[in-house]
């Protein structure tokens, strides 16, 4: 049962027709189960936080790589434009185009 220990104990005490000691034992068992569930949920949350941190780091690295590739592409585009301009000028000087 995924609930707070005191709620589990309250439900156990009000939901059964056992002796007071039987009710207390059941409430204690339910509280233990709730506490175990809470520990499991906390562990899962910590695992997810770690995975999120890893993914954010990977995202940052990929963004850096993308920026580098975009800069390289822009540089190559500029070099190509310079090459085209030089080629056109050469052809104009030598009777082409």
DRENPA-3360 file (N, C-alpha, C; in nm, 2 decimals, always signed):
BEGIN
1 = XXXXXXXX = +0.09/-0.12/+0.00/+0.00/+0.00/+0.00/+0.09/+0.12/+0.00 ~ +0.07/+0.21/-0.10/+0.15/+0.33/-0.11/+0.08/+0.44/-0.04 ~ +0.10/+0.46/+0.09/+0.04/+0.57/+0.16/+0.13/+0.60/+0.28 ~ +0.10/+0.70/+0.35/+0.18/+0.74/+0.47/+0.16/+0.64/+0.58 ~ +0.26/+0.62/+0.66/+0.25/+0.52/+0.77/+0.13/+0.54/+0.86 ~ +0.11/+0.67/+0.90/+0.00/+0.69/+0.99/-0.14/+0.67/+0.93 ~ -0.15/+0.69/+0.80/-0.28/+0.66/+0.73/-0.30/+0.51/+0.72 ~ -0.19/+0.44/+0.69/-0.20/+0.29/+0.69/-0.24/+0.24/+0.83;
9 = XXXXXXXX = -0.18/+0.29/+0.93/-0.22/+0.25/+1.06/-0.36/+0.28/+1.10 ~ -0.41/+0.40/+1.06/-0.55/+0.44/+1.08/-0.64/+0.34/+1.01 ~ -0.61/+0.32/+0.88/-0.70/+0.23/+0.80/-0.70/+0.09/+0.87 ~ -0.59/+0.04/+0.91/-0.58/-0.09/+0.97/-0.66/-0.10/+1.10 ~ -0.66/+0.01/+1.18/-0.73/+0.01/+1.30/-0.88/+0.02/+1.28 ~ -0.92/+0.09/+1.18/-1.07/+0.11/+1.16/-1.13/+0.00/+1.07 ~ -1.05/-0.07/+0.99/-1.11/-0.16/+0.89/-1.12/-0.30/+0.93 ~ -1.07/-0.33/+1.05/-1.08/-0.48/+1.09/-1.15/-0.49/+1.22;
17 = XXXXXXXX = -1.20/-0.61/+1.24/-1.26/-0.65/+1.37/-1.17/-0.74/+1.45 ~ -1.05/-0.71/+1.46/-0.96/-0.79/+1.53/-0.94/-0.73/+1.67 ~ -0.87/-0.81/+1.75/-0.84/-0.76/+1.89/-0.75/-0.64/+1.87 ~ -0.74/-0.56/+1.98/-0.65/-0.44/+1.97/-0.51/-0.47/+1.93 ~ -0.46/-0.59/+1.99/-0.32/-0.63/+1.96/-0.31/-0.67/+1.81 ~ -0.41/-0.74/+1.76/-0.41/-0.78/+1.62/-0.42/-0.66/+1.53 ~ -0.50/-0.56/+1.57/-0.50/-0.43/+1.49/-0.37/-0.36/+1.49 ~ -0.31/-0.36/+1.61/-0.18/-0.29/+1.62/-0.07/-0.36/+1.53;
25 = XXXXXXXX = -0.07/-0.49/+1.54/+0.02/-0.57/+1.45/+0.00/-0.54/+1.30 ~ -0.13/-0.54/+1.26/-0.16/-0.51/+1.12/-0.12/-0.37/+1.09 ~ -0.15/-0.28/+1.18/-0.11/-0.14/+1.15/+0.04/-0.12/+1.14 ~ +0.11/-0.19/+1.22/+0.26/-0.19/+1.22/+0.31/-0.24/+1.09 ~ +0.25/-0.36/+1.04/+0.29/-0.42/+0.92/+0.27/-0.32/+0.80 ~ +0.15/-0.26/+0.80/+0.12/-0.17/+0.70/+0.21/-0.04/+0.70 ~ +0.24/+0.00/+0.82/+0.34/+0.11/+0.83/+0.47/+0.08/+0.77 ~ +0.52/-0.05/+0.80/+0.65/-0.09/+0.75/+0.64/-0.10/+0.60;
33 = XXXXXXXX = +0.53/-0.15/+0.55/+0.52/-0.16/+0.40/+0.52/-0.02/+0.34 ~ +0.45/+0.07/+0.40/+0.45/+0.21/+0.35/+0.58/+0.27/+0.35 ~ +0.66/+0.24/+0.46/+0.79/+0.30/+0.47/+0.88/+0.24/+0.36 ~ +0.87/+0.11/+0.34/+0.95/+0.04/+0.23/+0.92/+0.10/+0.10 ~ +0.79/+0.12/+0.07/+0.75/+0.18/-0.06/+0.80/+0.32/-0.07 ~ +0.81/+0.40/+0.04/+0.86/+0.53/+0.03/+1.01/+0.53/+0.00 ~ +1.08/+0.44/+0.07/+1.23/+0.42/+0.04/+1.25/+0.39/-0.11 ~ +1.17/+0.30/-0.16/+1.18/+0.26/-0.30/+1.15/+0.38/-0.39;
41 = XXXXXXXX = +1.05/+0.45/-0.36/+1.01/+0.57/-0.45/+1.13/+0.67/-0.44 ~ +1.18/+0.69/-0.32/+1.30/+0.79/-0.31/+1.42/+0.74/-0.39 ~ +1.44/+0.61/-0.39/+1.56/+0.56/-0.46/+1.53/+0.58/-0.61 ~ +1.41/+0.55/-0.66/+1.38/+0.57/-0.80/+1.39/+0.72/-0.84 ~ +1.35/+0.81/-0.75/+1.36/+0.95/-0.78/+1.50/+0.99/-0.79 ~ +1.59/+0.94/-0.70/+1.73/+0.97/-0.71/+1.79/+0.92/-0.84 ~ +1.75/+0.79/-0.88/+1.80/+0.74/-1.00/+1.76/+0.83/-1.12 ~ +1.64/+0.87/-1.12/+1.59/+0.96/-1.23/+1.66/+1.09/-1.23;
49 = XXXXXXXX = +1.69/+1.15/-1.11/+1.76/+1.27/-1.11/+1.90/+1.26/-1.16 ~ +1.97/+1.14/-1.14/+2.10/+1.11/-1.19/+2.09/+1.10/-1.34 ~ +1.99/+1.03/-1.39/+1.98/+1.02/-1.54/+1.95/+1.15/-1.60 ~ +1.87/+1.23/-1.54/+1.84/+1.37/-1.59/+1.97/+1.45/-1.60 ~ +2.05/+1.44/-1.50/+2.18/+1.51/-1.49/+2.27/+1.46/-1.61 ~ +2.28/+1.33/-1.63/+2.36/+1.28/-1.73/+2.31/+1.32/-1.87 ~ +2.18/+1.33/-1.89/+2.12/+1.37/-2.02/+2.14/+1.52/-2.04 ~ +2.14/+1.60/-1.94/+2.16/+1.74/-1.95/+2.31/+1.77/-1.99;
57 = XXXXXXXX = +2.40/+1.69/-1.93/+2.54/+1.70/-1.97/+2.56/+1.66/-2.11 ~ +2.50/+1.55/-2.15/+2.51/+1.50/-2.29/+2.45/+1.61/-2.39 ~ +2.34/+1.67/-2.35/+2.28/+1.77/-2.43/+2.37/+1.89/-2.45 ~ +2.44/+1.93/-2.34/+2.53/+2.04/-2.35/+2.65/+2.01/-2.44 ~ +2.70/+1.88/-2.43/+2.81/+1.84/-2.52/+2.76/+1.84/-2.67 ~ +2.64/+1.80/-2.69/+2.59/+1.79/-2.83/+2.56/+1.94/-2.88 ~ +2.52/+2.03/-2.80/+2.50/+2.16/-2.84/+2.63/+2.23/-2.88 ~ +2.73/+2.20/-2.80/+2.87/+2.25/-2.83/+2.92/+2.20/-2.96;
65 = XXXXXXXX = +2.90/+2.07/-2.98/+2.94/+2.01/-3.11/+2.86/+2.07/-3.23 ~ +2.73/+2.09/-3.21/+2.65/+2.15/-3.31/+2.70/+2.29/-3.34 ~ +2.73/+2.37/-3.24/+2.79/+2.51/-3.26/+2.92/+2.50/-3.34 ~ +3.00/+2.40/-3.31/+3.13/+2.39/-3.38/+3.10/+2.35/-3.53 ~ +3.01/+2.26/-3.55/+2.98/+2.22/-3.69/+2.92/+2.33/-3.77 ~ +2.83/+2.41/-3.70/+2.77/+2.53/-3.77/+2.87/+2.63/-3.81 ~ +2.97/+2.65/-3.72/+3.08/+2.75/-3.75/+3.16/+2.70/-3.86 ~ +3.19/+2.57/-3.86/+3.27/+2.51/-3.97/+3.20/+2.52/-4.10;
73 = XXXXXXXX = +3.07/+2.49/-4.10/+2.99/+2.50/-4.22/+2.99/+2.64/-4.27 ~ +2.97/+2.74/-4.19/+2.97/+2.88/-4.23/+3.11/+2.92/-4.29 ~ +3.21/+2.87/-4.23/+3.35/+2.90/-4.28/+3.36/+2.84/-4.42 ~ +3.32/+2.72/-4.44/+3.33/+2.65/-4.57/+3.24/+2.72/-4.67 ~ +3.12/+2.77/-4.63/+3.03/+2.84/-4.72/+3.10/+2.97/-4.77 ~ +3.17/+3.04/-4.67/+3.24/+3.16/-4.71/+3.35/+3.13/-4.80 ~ +3.43/+3.03/-4.77/+3.54/+2.99/-4.86/+3.49/+2.95/-5.00 ~ +3.37/+2.89/-5.01/+3.32/+2.85/-5.14/+3.27/+2.97/-5.21;
81 = XXXXXXXX = +3.21/+3.07/-5.14/+3.17/+3.19/-5.21/+3.30/+3.27/-5.26 ~ +3.40/+3.27/-5.18/+3.53/+3.33/-5.23/+3.58/+3.26/-5.35 ~ +3.57/+3.13/-5.35/+3.62/+3.05/-5.47/+3.54/+3.08/-5.59 ~ +3.40/+3.09/-5.57/+3.31/+3.12/-5.69/+3.35/+3.26/-5.74 ~ +3.37/+3.35/-5.65/+3.40/+3.49/-5.70/+3.53/+3.49/-5.78 ~ +3.63/+3.42/-5.72/+3.76/+3.41/-5.79/+3.75/+3.35/-5.92 ~ +3.67/+3.24/-5.93/+3.65/+3.17/-6.06/+3.58/+3.25/-6.16 ~ +3.48/+3.33/-6.12/+3.41/+3.42/-6.21/+3.50/+3.52/-6.26;
89 = XXXXXXXX = +3.58/+3.58/-6.17/+3.67/+3.69/-6.21/+3.78/+3.63/-6.31 ~ +3.83/+3.51/-6.29/+3.93/+3.45/-6.37/+3.87/+3.43/-6.51 ~ +3.74/+3.38/-6.52/+3.68/+3.36/-6.65/+3.65/+3.49/-6.72 ~ +3.62/+3.59/-6.65/+3.60/+3.72/-6.71/+3.73/+3.78/-6.77 ~ +3.84/+3.76/-6.70/+3.97/+3.81/-6.75/+4.01/+3.73/-6.87 ~ +3.97/+3.60/-6.88/+4.02/+3.51/-6.98/+3.92/+3.48/-7.09 ~ +3.82/+3.57/-7.10/+3.72/+3.56/-7.21/+3.61/+3.46/-7.19 ~ +3.59/+3.41/-7.07/+3.48/+3.32/-7.04/+3.36/+3.39/-6.98;
97 = X = +3.25/+3.32/-6.97/+3.13/+3.37/-6.91/+3.08/+3.49/-6.99;
% end
